[in-house]
Amino acid sequence: MYAHLTRLFLVLASLLAPSVGAAEGHHHHISLVGAATTHDGHTFGAAGADYEYRFSGAGGYLGLGALVDQAFSDHPHTIVGVPLTIHPVAGFKVIVAPGVETDGAETHYLTRVGAGYDFALPAHFTIGPSASFDIVGSSVAWVYGVALGFGI
């Protein structure tokens, strides 16, 4: 299943690459996230950052980016991923991100599936909730928090 998701992600990214161009609006969005991660009945603090580039040729509905998160448990876990973001309506976003999770000793393939909403603030800032599931094999972690972003 993960191989199919990764292939789908790469095909979509390659199809969108030629459509990147200068258009009106903000193509770049950077966010800092304060969150919590719940796994196996335990909840830990988490923090992260993400970047998204919105493709102008896709009507602003699709974006591709990078994310990094840190869960502060007894054995901190770092997640790095490449999210494909879909914006079906203004403010709302759905992400699918292949990536990796590491605790420093072991590294595992991960898929993050989530959603969020960006409320526009003055001066190109955004704020909003985000929630996602991190799937590593048969293990699932619930990640939820608030993102503060900036569009340029």
C-alpha positions, 0 to 999 in steps of 0.5 A: 500500500505504501509503495502505491501511495508513494508512486501516486505522490510522485506521479502527481508531483511530476505532472504538476512541475511544468505548471509552476509559474508566476501568478497572482496570489501567495505561492509560498506558505510557512507555518510553525506548529504547536501540537500534541501527539497521542500514541498507545494511550500516552500524550506528548508535546510536539512542535513542528514546521512546514512549508508549502508551494502552491502551484499556479497552473493547478488553480491554487488547489494543489501544493507540495512542500516539506514538513518536520515535527518533533514529538517530545516523549521519553524517546523523542521522535522526529518526522520528516515528510513531503506533503501533497496538499489539496485545497478543495475550498478556501482555507481548508486543506487535506494532506497526504505525506510520505516520510520517515520517522526516527527515534535516533536508533531506528528509522521507519517509513511513515504516511501522514494523512491529515487536514487543517484550516487556515484562518486569514489574519492581517499582514499575510498571517494565518492561524488554524487547527490541524489534525493528522494520523501518522501511520507507521506499519500497523501503528497509528499516532494522532497529532493535533495542534495549532499552526501559525503561518505566513504567506508570501 
